[in-house]
Amino acid sequence: MEILFGIIPILFVLIIYLGPIVFIVWFAIKIIKIQKEQTEILLRIADKLEK
C-alpha cells in the first residue's frame, strides 16, 4: 500500500508535465495537416484558373 502512495504523486507529476507537451505536438500535427489540405485545394483552384 505504501508503494501505491509513492507512485501516485509521480504519475500526477508526469501527467502535469507531459500533458501540455503531448497537446502541443498533437496541435502542431493537426495544423500541418490542415495546411496541407488547404494547399492542395488552392493548387487545384490555380490549375483550373490556368486552363
mmCIF entry with sequence, helices, sheets and N, C-alpha, C, O atoms, coordinates in Angstrom:
data_MODEL
# 
_entry.id   MODEL 
# 
_entity.id                         1 
_entity.type                       polymer 
_entity.pdbx_number_of_molecules   1 
# 
_entity_poly.entity_id                      1 
_entity_poly.type                           'polypeptide(L)' 
_entity_poly.nstd_linkage                   no 
_entity_poly.nstd_monomer                   no 
_entity_poly.pdbx_seq_one_letter_code       MEILFGIIPILFVLIIYLGPIVFIVWFAIKIIKIQKEQTEILLRIADKLEK 
_entity_poly.pdbx_seq_one_letter_code_can   MEILFGIIPILFVLIIYLGPIVFIVWFAIKIIKIQKEQTEILLRIADKLEK 
_entity_poly.pdbx_strand_id                 A 
# 
loop_
_entity_poly_seq.entity_id 
_entity_poly_seq.num 
_entity_poly_seq.mon_id 
_entity_poly_seq.hetero 
1 1  MET n 
1 2  GLU n 
1 3  ILE n 
1 4  LEU n 
1 5  PHE n 
1 6  GLY n 
1 7  ILE n 
1 8  ILE n 
1 9  PRO n 
1 10 ILE n 
1 11 LEU n 
1 12 PHE n 
1 13 VAL n 
1 14 LEU n 
1 15 ILE n 
1 16 ILE n 
1 17 TYR n 
1 18 LEU n 
1 19 GLY n 
1 20 PRO n 
1 21 ILE n 
1 22 VAL n 
1 23 PHE n 
1 24 ILE n 
1 25 VAL n 
1 26 TRP n 
1 27 PHE n 
1 28 ALA n 
1 29 ILE n 
1 30 LYS n 
1 31 ILE n 
1 32 ILE n 
1 33 LYS n 
1 34 ILE n 
1 35 GLN n 
1 36 LYS n 
1 37 GLU n 
1 38 GLN n 
1 39 THR n 
1 40 GLU n 
1 41 ILE n 
1 42 LEU n 
1 43 LEU n 
1 44 ARG n 
1 45 ILE n 
1 46 ALA n 
1 47 ASP n 
1 48 LYS n 
1 49 LEU n 
1 50 GLU n 
1 51 LYS n 
# 
_struct_asym.id          A 
_struct_asym.entity_id   1 
# 
_struct_conf.conf_type_id            HELX_P 
_struct_conf.id                      HELX_P1 
_struct_conf.pdbx_PDB_helix_id       AA1 
_struct_conf.beg_label_comp_id       GLU 
_struct_conf.beg_label_asym_id       A 
_struct_conf.beg_label_seq_id        2 
_struct_conf.pdbx_beg_PDB_ins_code   ? 
_struct_conf.end_label_comp_id       GLU 
_struct_conf.end_label_asym_id       A 
_struct_conf.end_label_seq_id        50 
_struct_conf.pdbx_end_PDB_ins_code   ? 
_struct_conf.beg_auth_comp_id        GLU 
_struct_conf.beg_auth_asym_id        A 
_struct_conf.beg_auth_seq_id         2 
_struct_conf.end_auth_comp_id        GLU 
_struct_conf.end_auth_asym_id        A 
_struct_conf.end_auth_seq_id         50 
_struct_conf.pdbx_PDB_helix_class    1 
_struct_conf.details                 ? 
_struct_conf.pdbx_PDB_helix_length   49 
# 
_struct_conf_type.id          HELX_P 
_struct_conf_type.criteria    ? 
_struct_conf_type.reference   ? 
# 
loop_
_atom_site.group_PDB 
_atom_site.id 
_atom_site.type_symbol 
_atom_site.label_atom_id 
_atom_site.label_alt_id 
_atom_site.label_comp_id 
_atom_site.label_asym_id 
_atom_site.label_entity_id 
_atom_site.label_seq_id 
_atom_site.pdbx_PDB_ins_code 
_atom_site.Cartn_x 
_atom_site.Cartn_y 
_atom_site.Cartn_z 
_atom_site.occupancy 
_atom_site.B_iso_or_equiv 
_atom_site.pdbx_formal_charge 
_atom_site.auth_seq_id 
_atom_site.auth_comp_id 
_atom_site.auth_asym_id 
_atom_site.auth_atom_id 
_atom_site.pdbx_PDB_model_num 
ATOM 1   N N  . MET A 1 1  ? 0.819  -1.190 0.000   1.00 0.00 ? 1  MET A N  1 
ATOM 2   C CA . MET A 1 1  ? 0.000  0.000  0.000   1.00 0.00 ? 1  MET A CA 1 
ATOM 3   C C  . MET A 1 1  ? 0.868  1.260  0.000   1.00 0.00 ? 1  MET A C  1 
ATOM 4   O O  . MET A 1 1  ? 0.502  2.269  -0.604  1.00 0.00 ? 1  MET A O  1 
ATOM 5   N N  . GLU A 1 2  ? 2.008  1.200  0.673   1.00 0.00 ? 2  GLU A N  1 
ATOM 6   C CA . GLU A 1 2  ? 2.897  2.357  0.716   1.00 0.00 ? 2  GLU A CA 1 
ATOM 7   C C  . GLU A 1 2  ? 3.493  2.639  -0.661  1.00 0.00 ? 2  GLU A C  1 
ATOM 8   O O  . GLU A 1 2  ? 3.740  3.791  -1.018  1.00 0.00 ? 2  GLU A O  1 
ATOM 9   N N  . ILE A 1 3  ? 3.717  1.582  -1.420  1.00 0.00 ? 3  ILE A N  1 
ATOM 10  C CA . ILE A 1 3  ? 4.257  1.762  -2.776  1.00 0.00 ? 3  ILE A CA 1 
ATOM 11  C C  . ILE A 1 3  ? 3.254  2.530  -3.635  1.00 0.00 ? 3  ILE A C  1 
ATOM 12  O O  . ILE A 1 3  ? 3.632  3.383  -4.438  1.00 0.00 ? 3  ILE A O  1 
ATOM 13  N N  . LEU A 1 4  ? 1.990  2.221  -3.457  1.00 0.00 ? 4  LEU A N  1 
ATOM 14  C CA . LEU A 1 4  ? 0.944  2.911  -4.217  1.00 0.00 ? 4  LEU A CA 1 
ATOM 15  C C  . LEU A 1 4  ? 0.946  4.403  -3.911  1.00 0.00 ? 4  LEU A C  1 
ATOM 16  O O  . LEU A 1 4  ? 0.808  5.225  -4.818  1.00 0.00 ? 4  LEU A O  1 
ATOM 17  N N  . PHE A 1 5  ? 1.102  4.756  -2.639  1.00 0.00 ? 5  PHE A N  1 
ATOM 18  C CA . PHE A 1 5  ? 1.132  6.161  -2.268  1.00 0.00 ? 5  PHE A CA 1 
ATOM 19  C C  . PHE A 1 5  ? 2.401  6.841  -2.792  1.00 0.00 ? 5  PHE A C  1 
ATOM 20  O O  . PHE A 1 5  ? 2.422  8.062  -2.944  1.00 0.00 ? 5  PHE A O  1 
ATOM 21  N N  . GLY A 1 6  ? 3.444  6.082  -3.067  1.00 0.00 ? 6  GLY A N  1 
ATOM 22  C CA . GLY A 1 6  ? 4.663  6.650  -3.636  1.00 0.00 ? 6  GLY A CA 1 
ATOM 23  C C  . GLY A 1 6  ? 4.561  6.820  -5.140  1.00 0.00 ? 6  GLY A C  1 
ATOM 24  O O  . GLY A 1 6  ? 5.184  7.716  -5.708  1.00 0.00 ? 6  GLY A O  1 
ATOM 25  N N  . ILE A 1 7  ? 3.781  5.968  -5.791  1.00 0.00 ? 7  ILE A N  1 
ATOM 26  C CA . ILE A 1 7  ? 3.657  6.012  -7.253  1.00 0.00 ? 7  ILE A CA 1 
ATOM 27  C C  . ILE A 1 7  ? 2.667  7.078  -7.700  1.00 0.00 ? 7  ILE A C  1 
ATOM 28  O O  . ILE A 1 7  ? 2.872  7.707  -8.738  1.00 0.00 ? 7  ILE A O  1 
ATOM 29  N N  . ILE A 1 8  ? 1.619  7.290  -6.952  1.00 0.00 ? 8  ILE A N  1 
ATOM 30  C CA . ILE A 1 8  ? 0.567  8.241  -7.356  1.00 0.00 ? 8  ILE A CA 1 
ATOM 31  C C  . ILE A 1 8  ? 1.111  9.656  -7.578  1.00 0.00 ? 8  ILE A C  1 
ATOM 32  O O  . ILE A 1 8  ? 0.786  10.254 -8.604  1.00 0.00 ? 8  ILE A O  1 
ATOM 33  N N  . PRO A 1 9  ? 1.914  10.220 -6.682  1.00 0.00 ? 9  PRO A N  1 
ATOM 34  C CA . PRO A 1 9  ? 2.442  11.566 -6.959  1.00 0.00 ? 9  PRO A CA 1 
ATOM 35  C C  . PRO A 1 9  ? 3.325  11.609 -8.203  1.00 0.00 ? 9  PRO A C  1 
ATOM 36  O O  . PRO A 1 9  ? 3.321  12.601 -8.933  1.00 0.00 ? 9  PRO A O  1 
ATOM 37  N N  . ILE A 1 10 ? 4.071  10.557 -8.445  1.00 0.00 ? 10 ILE A N  1 
ATOM 38  C CA . ILE A 1 10 ? 4.916  10.508 -9.644  1.00 0.00 ? 10 ILE A CA 1 
ATOM 39  C C  . ILE A 1 10 ? 4.048  10.530 -10.892 1.00 0.00 ? 10 ILE A C  1 
ATOM 40  O O  . ILE A 1 10 ? 4.373  11.215 -11.862 1.00 0.00 ? 10 ILE A O  1 
ATOM 41  N N  . LEU A 1 11 ? 2.953  9.791  -10.876 1.00 0.00 ? 11 LEU A N  1 
ATOM 42  C CA . LEU A 1 11 ? 2.040  9.786  -12.020 1.00 0.00 ? 11 LEU A CA 1 
ATOM 43  C C  . LEU A 1 11 ? 1.422  11.167 -12.245 1.00 0.00 ? 11 LEU A C  1 
ATOM 44  O O  . LEU A 1 11 ? 1.305  11.619 -13.384 1.00 0.00 ? 11 LEU A O  1 
ATOM 45  N N  . PHE A 1 12 ? 1.030  11.828 -11.169 1.00 0.00 ? 12 PHE A N  1 
ATOM 46  C CA . PHE A 1 12 ? 0.457  13.174 -11.307 1.00 0.00 ? 12 PHE A CA 1 
ATOM 47  C C  . PHE A 1 12 ? 1.476  14.142 -11.893 1.00 0.00 ? 12 PHE A C  1 
ATOM 48  O O  . PHE A 1 12 ? 1.125  14.964 -12.740 1.00 0.00 ? 12 PHE A O  1 
ATOM 49  N N  . VAL A 1 13 ? 2.728  14.061 -11.458 1.00 0.00 ? 13 VAL A N  1 
ATOM 50  C CA . VAL A 1 13 ? 3.776  14.940 -11.981 1.00 0.00 ? 13 VAL A CA 1 
ATOM 51  C C  . VAL A 1 13 ? 3.991  14.660 -13.462 1.00 0.00 ? 13 VAL A C  1 
ATOM 52  O O  . VAL A 1 13 ? 4.131  15.594 -14.252 1.00 0.00 ? 13 VAL A O  1 
ATOM 53  N N  . LEU A 1 14 ? 4.019  13.398 -13.847 1.00 0.00 ? 14 LEU A N  1 
ATOM 54  C CA . LEU A 1 14 ? 4.196  13.059 -15.263 1.00 0.00 ? 14 LEU A CA 1 
ATOM 55  C C  . LEU A 1 14 ? 3.042  13.596 -16.102 1.00 0.00 ? 14 LEU A C  1 
ATOM 56  O O  . LEU A 1 14 ? 3.256  14.123 -17.194 1.00 0.00 ? 14 LEU A O  1 
ATOM 57  N N  . ILE A 1 15 ? 1.834  13.463 -15.600 1.00 0.00 ? 15 ILE A N  1 
ATOM 58  C CA . ILE A 1 15 ? 0.664  13.964 -16.336 1.00 0.00 ? 15 ILE A CA 1 
ATOM 59  C C  . ILE A 1 15 ? 0.731  15.483 -16.461 1.00 0.00 ? 15 ILE A C  1 
ATOM 60  O O  . ILE A 1 15 ? 0.426  16.035 -17.517 1.00 0.00 ? 15 ILE A O  1 
ATOM 61  N N  . ILE A 1 16 ? 1.126  16.150 -15.395 1.00 0.00 ? 16 ILE A N  1 
ATOM 62  C CA . ILE A 1 16 ? 1.173  17.611 -15.412 1.00 0.00 ? 16 ILE A CA 1 
ATOM 63  C C  . ILE A 1 16 ? 2.240  18.107 -16.386 1.00 0.00 ? 16 ILE A C  1 
ATOM 64  O O  . ILE A 1 16 ? 2.014  19.097 -17.081 1.00 0.00 ? 16 ILE A O  1 
ATOM 65  N N  . TYR A 1 17 ? 3.387  17.448 -16.452 1.00 0.00 ? 17 TYR A N  1 
ATOM 66  C CA . TYR A 1 17 ? 4.465  17.902 -17.328 1.00 0.00 ? 17 TYR A CA 1 
ATOM 67  C C  . TYR A 1 17 ? 4.336  17.380 -18.756 1.00 0.00 ? 17 TYR A C  1 
ATOM 68  O O  . TYR A 1 17 ? 4.626  18.107 -19.706 1.00 0.00 ? 17 TYR A O  1 
ATOM 69  N N  . LEU A 1 18 ? 3.908  16.140 -18.918 1.00 0.00 ? 18 LEU A N  1 
ATOM 70  C CA . LEU A 1 18 ? 3.824  15.559 -20.256 1.00 0.00 ? 18 LEU A CA 1 
ATOM 71  C C  . LEU A 1 18 ? 2.534  15.917 -20.977 1.00 0.00 ? 18 LEU A C  1 
ATOM 72  O O  . LEU A 1 18 ? 2.498  15.927 -22.207 1.00 0.00 ? 18 LEU A O  1 
ATOM 73  N N  . GLY A 1 19 ? 1.487  16.207 -20.238 1.00 0.00 ? 19 GLY A N  1 
ATOM 74  C CA . GLY A 1 19 ? 0.202  16.559 -20.846 1.00 0.00 ? 19 GLY A CA 1 
ATOM 75  C C  . GLY A 1 19 ? 0.300  17.728 -21.806 1.00 0.00 ? 19 GLY A C  1 
ATOM 76  O O  . GLY A 1 19 ? -0.115 17.602 -22.959 1.00 0.00 ? 19 GLY A O  1 
ATOM 77  N N  . PRO A 1 20 ? 0.837  18.867 -21.371 1.00 0.00 ? 20 PRO A N  1 
ATOM 78  C CA . PRO A 1 20 ? 0.941  20.004 -22.294 1.00 0.00 ? 20 PRO A CA 1 
ATOM 79  C C  . PRO A 1 20 ? 1.846  19.719 -23.498 1.00 0.00 ? 20 PRO A C  1 
ATOM 80  O O  . PRO A 1 20 ? 1.573  20.182 -24.605 1.00 0.00 ? 20 PRO A O  1 
ATOM 81  N N  . ILE A 1 21 ? 2.906  18.968 -23.284 1.00 0.00 ? 21 ILE A N  1 
ATOM 82  C CA . ILE A 1 21 ? 3.809  18.653 -24.395 1.00 0.00 ? 21 ILE A CA 1 
ATOM 83  C C  . ILE A 1 21 ? 3.080  17.810 -25.428 1.00 0.00 ? 21 ILE A C  1 
ATOM 84  O O  . ILE A 1 21 ? 3.183  18.071 -26.627 1.00 0.00 ? 21 ILE A O  1 
ATOM 85  N N  . VAL A 1 22 ? 2.352  16.811 -24.979 1.00 0.00 ? 22 VAL A N  1 
ATOM 86  C CA . VAL A 1 22 ? 1.583  15.958 -25.896 1.00 0.00 ? 22 VAL A CA 1 
ATOM 87  C C  . VAL A 1 22 ? 0.532  16.790 -26.626 1.00 0.00 ? 22 VAL A C  1 
ATOM 88  O O  . VAL A 1 22 ? 0.323  16.614 -27.827 1.00 0.00 ? 22 VAL A O  1 
ATOM 89  N N  . PHE A 1 23 ? -0.124 17.688 -25.911 1.00 0.00 ? 23 PHE A N  1 
ATOM 90  C CA . PHE A 1 23 ? -1.140 18.537 -26.539 1.00 0.00 ? 23 PHE A CA 1 
ATOM 91  C C  . PHE A 1 23 ? -0.524 19.434 -27.602 1.00 0.00 ? 23 PHE A C  1 
ATOM 92  O O  . PHE A 1 23 ? -1.102 19.594 -28.678 1.00 0.00 ? 23 PHE A O  1 
ATOM 93  N N  . ILE A 1 24 ? 0.626  20.020 -27.328 1.00 0.00 ? 24 ILE A N  1 
ATOM 94  C CA . ILE A 1 24 ? 1.288  20.901 -28.290 1.00 0.00 ? 24 ILE A CA 1 
ATOM 95  C C  . ILE A 1 24 ? 1.691  20.129 -29.538 1.00 0.00 ? 24 ILE A C  1 
ATOM 96  O O  . ILE A 1 24 ? 1.511  20.620 -30.652 1.00 0.00 ? 24 ILE A O  1 
ATOM 97  N N  . VAL A 1 25 ? 2.230  18.937 -29.369 1.00 0.00 ? 25 VAL A N  1 
ATOM 98  C CA . VAL A 1 25 ? 2.629  18.115 -30.524 1.00 0.00 ? 25 VAL A CA 1 
ATOM 99  C C  . VAL A 1 25 ? 1.391  17.743 -31.336 1.00 0.00 ? 25 VAL A C  1 
ATOM 100 O O  . VAL A 1 25 ? 1.419  17.831 -32.563 1.00 0.00 ? 25 VAL A O  1 
ATOM 101 N N  . TRP A 1 26 ? 0.311  17.329 -30.681 1.00 0.00 ? 26 TRP A N  1 
ATOM 102 C CA . TRP A 1 26 ? -0.919 16.974 -31.386 1.00 0.00 ? 26 TRP A CA 1 
ATOM 103 C C  . TRP A 1 26 ? -1.459 18.181 -32.147 1.00 0.00 ? 26 TRP A C  1 
ATOM 104 O O  . TRP A 1 26 ? -1.873 18.048 -33.298 1.00 0.00 ? 26 TRP A O  1 
ATOM 105 N N  . PHE A 1 27 ? -1.460 19.346 -31.523 1.00 0.00 ? 27 PHE A N  1 
ATOM 106 C CA . PHE A 1 27 ? -1.972 20.564 -32.137 1.00 0.00 ? 27 PHE A CA 1 
ATOM 107 C C  . PHE A 1 27 ? -1.135 20.942 -33.361 1.00 0.00 ? 27 PHE A C  1 
ATOM 108 O O  . PHE A 1 27 ? -1.686 21.331 -34.391 1.00 0.00 ? 27 PHE A O  1 
ATOM 109 N N  . ALA A 1 28 ? 0.185  20.831 -33.253 1.00 0.00 ? 28 ALA A N  1 
ATOM 110 C CA . ALA A 1 28 ? 1.066  21.156 -34.379 1.00 0.00 ? 28 ALA A CA 1 
ATOM 111 C C  . ALA A 1 28 ? 0.814  20.206 -35.545 1.00 0.00 ? 28 ALA A C  1 
ATOM 112 O O  . ALA A 1 28 ? 0.747  20.645 -36.693 1.00 0.00 ? 28 ALA A O  1 
ATOM 113 N N  . ILE A 1 29 ? 0.676  18.923 -35.271 1.00 0.00 ? 29 ILE A N  1 
ATOM 114 C CA . ILE A 1 29 ? 0.405  17.952 -36.334 1.00 0.00 ? 29 ILE A CA 1 
ATOM 115 C C  . ILE A 1 29 ? -0.934 18.248 -36.998 1.00 0.00 ? 29 ILE A C  1 
ATOM 116 O O  . ILE A 1 29 ? -1.052 18.161 -38.220 1.00 0.00 ? 29 ILE A O  1 
ATOM 117 N N  . LYS A 1 30 ? -1.934 18.595 -36.209 1.00 0.00 ? 30 LYS A N  1 
ATOM 118 C CA . LYS A 1 30 ? -3.258 18.916 -36.736 1.00 0.00 ? 30 LYS A CA 1 
ATOM 119 C C  . LYS A 1 30 ? -3.185 20.136 -37.658 1.00 0.00 ? 30 LYS A C  1 
ATOM 120 O O  . LYS A 1 30 ? -3.779 20.133 -38.736 1.00 0.00 ? 30 LYS A O  1 
ATOM 121 N N  . ILE A 1 31 ? -2.465 21.170 -37.243 1.00 0.00 ? 31 ILE A N  1 
ATOM 122 C CA . ILE A 1 31 ? -2.344 22.376 -38.065 1.00 0.00 ? 31 ILE A CA 1 
ATOM 123 C C  . ILE A 1 31 ? -1.597 22.077 -39.363 1.00 0.00 ? 31 ILE A C  1 
ATOM 124 O O  . ILE A 1 31 ? -1.963 22.590 -40.421 1.00 0.00 ? 31 ILE A O  1 
ATOM 125 N N  . ILE A 1 32 ? -0.559 21.256 -39.289 1.00 0.00 ? 32 ILE A N  1 
ATOM 126 C CA . ILE A 1 32 ? 0.191  20.904 -40.506 1.00 0.00 ? 32 ILE A CA 1 
ATOM 127 C C  . ILE A 1 32 ? -0.706 20.162 -41.484 1.00 0.00 ? 32 ILE A C  1 
ATOM 128 O O  . ILE A 1 32 ? -0.652 20.425 -42.686 1.00 0.00 ? 32 ILE A O  1 
ATOM 129 N N  . LYS A 1 33 ? -1.537 19.234 -40.992 1.00 0.00 ? 33 LYS A N  1 
ATOM 130 C CA . LYS A 1 33 ? -2.466 18.515 -41.872 1.00 0.00 ? 33 LYS A CA 1 
ATOM 131 C C  . LYS A 1 33 ? -3.447 19.471 -42.541 1.00 0.00 ? 33 LYS A C  1 
ATOM 132 O O  . LYS A 1 33 ? -3.702 19.371 -43.741 1.00 0.00 ? 33 LYS A O  1 
ATOM 133 N N  . ILE A 1 34 ? -3.993 20.394 -41.763 1.00 0.00 ? 34 ILE A N  1 
ATOM 134 C CA . ILE A 1 34 ? -4.952 21.355 -42.317 1.00 0.00 ? 34 ILE A CA 1 
ATOM 135 C C  . ILE A 1 34 ? -4.277 22.217 -43.376 1.00 0.00 ? 34 ILE A C  1 
ATOM 136 O O  . ILE A 1 34 ? -4.867 22.494 -44.421 1.00 0.00 ? 34 ILE A O  1 
ATOM 137 N N  . GLN A 1 35 ? -3.040 22.643 -43.112 1.00 0.00 ? 35 GLN A N  1 
ATOM 138 C CA . GLN A 1 35 ? -2.317 23.469 -44.084 1.00 0.00 ? 35 GLN A CA 1 
ATOM 139 C C  . GLN A 1 35 ? -2.064 22.698 -45.376 1.00 0.00 ? 35 GLN A C  1 
ATOM 140 O O  . GLN A 1 35 ? -2.165 23.265 -46.464 1.00 0.00 ? 35 GLN A O  1 
ATOM 141 N N  . LYS A 1 36 ? -1.739 21.418 -45.267 1.00 0.00 ? 36 LYS A N  1 
ATOM 142 C CA . LYS A 1 36 ? -1.520 20.604 -46.468 1.00 0.00 ? 36 LYS A CA 1 
ATOM 143 C C  . LYS A 1 36 ? -2.804 20.499 -47.290 1.00 0.00 ? 36 LYS A C  1 
ATOM 144 O O  . LYS A 1 36 ? -2.775 20.624 -48.514 1.00 0.00 ? 36 LYS A O  1 
ATOM 145 N N  . GLU A 1 37 ? -3.926 20.270 -46.613 1.00 0.00 ? 37 GLU A N  1 
ATOM 146 C CA . GLU A 1 37 ? -5.205 20.176 -47.313 1.00 0.00 ? 37 GLU A CA 1 
ATOM 147 C C  . GLU A 1 37 ? -5.543 21.488 -48.012 1.00 0.00 ? 37 GLU A C  1 
ATOM 148 O O  . GLU A 1 37 ? -5.994 21.483 -49.158 1.00 0.00 ? 37 GLU A O  1 
ATOM 149 N N  . GLN A 1 38 ? -5.330 22.600 -47.335 1.00 0.00 ? 38 GLN A N  1 
ATOM 150 C CA . GLN A 1 38 ? -5.619 23.898 -47.935 1.00 0.00 ? 38 GLN A CA 1 
ATOM 151 C C  . GLN A 1 38 ? -4.712 24.156 -49.134 1.00 0.00 ? 38 GLN A C  1 
ATOM 152 O O  . GLN A 1 38 ? -5.157 24.717 -50.135 1.00 0.00 ? 38 GLN A O  1 
ATOM 153 N N  . THR A 1 39 ? -3.452 23.756 -49.043 1.00 0.00 ? 39 THR A N  1 
ATOM 154 C CA . THR A 1 39 ? -2.524 23.935 -50.153 1.00 0.00 ? 39 THR A CA 1 
ATOM 155 C C  . THR A 1 39 ? -2.965 23.121 -51.365 1.00 0.00 ? 39 THR A C  1 
ATOM 156 O O  . THR A 1 39 ? -2.908 23.605 -52.496 1.00 0.00 ? 39 THR A O  1 
ATOM 157 N N  . GLU A 1 40 ? -3.405 21.885 -51.131 1.00 0.00 ? 40 GLU A N  1 
ATOM 158 C CA . GLU A 1 40 ? -3.883 21.049 -52.233 1.00 0.00 ? 40 GLU A CA 1 
ATOM 159 C C  . GLU A 1 40 ? -5.105 21.672 -52.898 1.00 0.00 ? 40 GLU A C  1 
ATOM 160 O O  . GLU A 1 40 ? -5.211 21.680 -54.125 1.00 0.00 ? 40 GLU A O  1 
ATOM 161 N N  . ILE A 1 41 ? -6.024 22.191 -52.096 1.00 0.00 ? 41 ILE A N  1 
ATOM 162 C CA . ILE A 1 41 ? -7.221 22.825 -52.646 1.00 0.00 ? 41 ILE A CA 1 
ATOM 163 C C  . ILE A 1 41 ? -6.849 24.045 -53.468 1.00 0.00 ? 41 ILE A C  1 
ATOM 164 O O  . ILE A 1 41 ? -7.373 24.244 -54.564 1.00 0.00 ? 41 ILE A O  1 
ATOM 165 N N  . LEU A 1 42 ? -5.946 24.862 -52.942 1.00 0.00 ? 42 LEU A N  1 
ATOM 166 C CA . LEU A 1 42 ? -5.533 26.060 -53.677 1.00 0.00 ? 42 LEU A CA 1 
ATOM 167 C C  . LEU A 1 42 ? -4.799 25.703 -54.966 1.00 0.00 ? 42 LEU A C  1 
ATOM 168 O O  . LEU A 1 42 ? -4.943 26.401 -55.970 1.00 0.00 ? 42 LEU A O  1 
ATOM 169 N N  . LEU A 1 43 ? -4.017 24.633 -54.951 1.00 0.00 ? 43 LEU A N  1 
ATOM 170 C CA . LEU A 1 43 ? -3.330 24.208 -56.181 1.00 0.00 ? 43 LEU A CA 1 
ATOM 171 C C  . LEU A 1 43 ? -4.345 23.754 -57.230 1.00 0.00 ? 43 LEU A C  1 
ATOM 172 O O  . LEU A 1 43 ? -4.192 24.059 -58.412 1.00 0.00 ? 43 LEU A O  1 
ATOM 173 N N  . ARG A 1 44 ? -5.376 23.029 -56.803 1.00 0.00 ? 44 ARG A N  1 
ATOM 174 C CA . ARG A 1 44 ? -6.421 22.614 -57.747 1.00 0.00 ? 44 ARG A CA 1 
ATOM 175 C C  . ARG A 1 44 ? -7.140 23.831 -58.334 1.00 0.00 ? 44 ARG A C  1 
ATOM 176 O O  . ARG A 1 44 ? -7.418 23.870 -59.532 1.00 0.00 ? 44 ARG A O  1 
ATOM 177 N N  . ILE A 1 45 ? -7.440 24.815 -57.497 1.00 0.00 ? 45 ILE A N  1 
ATOM 178 C CA . ILE A 1 45 ? -8.103 26.024 -57.983 1.00 0.00 ? 45 ILE A CA 1 
ATOM 179 C C  . ILE A 1 45 ? -7.210 26.764 -58.969 1.00 0.00 ? 45 ILE A C  1 
ATOM 180 O O  . ILE A 1 45 ? -7.680 27.249 -59.999 1.00 0.00 ? 45 ILE A O  1 
ATOM 181 N N  . ALA A 1 46 ? -5.920 26.849 -58.653 1.00 0.00 ? 46 ALA A N  1 
ATOM 182 C CA . ALA A 1 46 ? -4.980 27.545 -59.545 1.00 0.00 ? 46 ALA A CA 1 
ATOM 183 C C  . ALA A 1 46 ? -4.894 26.814 -60.884 1.00 0.00 ? 46 ALA A C  1 
ATOM 184 O O  . ALA A 1 46 ? -4.843 27.457 -61.933 1.00 0.00 ? 46 ALA A O  1 
ATOM 185 N N  . ASP A 1 47 ? -4.877 25.476 -60.862 1.00 0.00 ? 47 ASP A N  1 
ATOM 186 C CA . ASP A 1 47 ? -4.835 24.725 -62.128 1.00 0.00 ? 47 ASP A CA 1 
ATOM 187 C C  . ASP A 1 47 ? -6.075 24.973 -62.961 1.00 0.00 ? 47 ASP A C  1 
ATOM 188 O O  . ASP A 1 47 ? -5.984 25.099 -64.182 1.00 0.00 ? 47 ASP A O  1 
ATOM 189 N N  . LYS A 1 48 ? -7.247 25.044 -62.315 1.00 0.00 ? 48 LYS A N  1 
ATOM 190 C CA . LYS A 1 48 ? -8.482 25.292 -63.051 1.00 0.00 ? 48 LYS A CA 1 
ATOM 191 C C  . LYS A 1 48 ? -8.496 26.704 -63.642 1.00 0.00 ? 48 LYS A C  1 
ATOM 192 O O  . LYS A 1 48 ? -9.019 26.914 -64.736 1.00 0.00 ? 48 LYS A O  1 
ATOM 193 N N  . LEU A 1 49 ? -7.932 27.653 -62.932 1.00 0.00 ? 49 LEU A N  1 
ATOM 194 C CA . LEU A 1 49 ? -7.893 29.030 -63.427 1.00 0.00 ? 49 LEU A CA 1 
ATOM 195 C C  . LEU A 1 49 ? -6.948 29.177 -64.619 1.00 0.00 ? 49 LEU A C  1 
ATOM 196 O O  . LEU A 1 49 ? -7.184 30.009 -65.496 1.00 0.00 ? 49 LEU A O  1 
ATOM 197 N N  . GLU A 1 50 ? -5.891 28.386 -64.658 1.00 0.00 ? 50 GLU A N  1 
ATOM 198 C CA . GLU A 1 50 ? -4.920 28.473 -65.752 1.00 0.00 ? 50 GLU A CA 1 
ATOM 199 C C  . GLU A 1 50 ? -5.468 27.889 -67.050 1.00 0.00 ? 50 GLU A C  1 
ATOM 200 O O  . GLU A 1 50 ? -5.004 28.255 -68.130 1.00 0.00 ? 50 GLU A O  1 
ATOM 201 N N  . LYS A 1 51 ? -6.434 26.999 -66.968 1.00 0.00 ? 51 LYS A N  1 
ATOM 202 C CA . LYS A 1 51 ? -6.966 26.349 -68.172 1.00 0.00 ? 51 LYS A CA 1 
ATOM 203 C C  . LYS A 1 51 ? -7.837 27.260 -68.977 1.00 0.00 ? 51 LYS A C  1 
ATOM 204 O O  . LYS A 1 51 ? -8.358 26.856 -70.017 1.00 0.00 ? 51 LYS A O  1 
# 
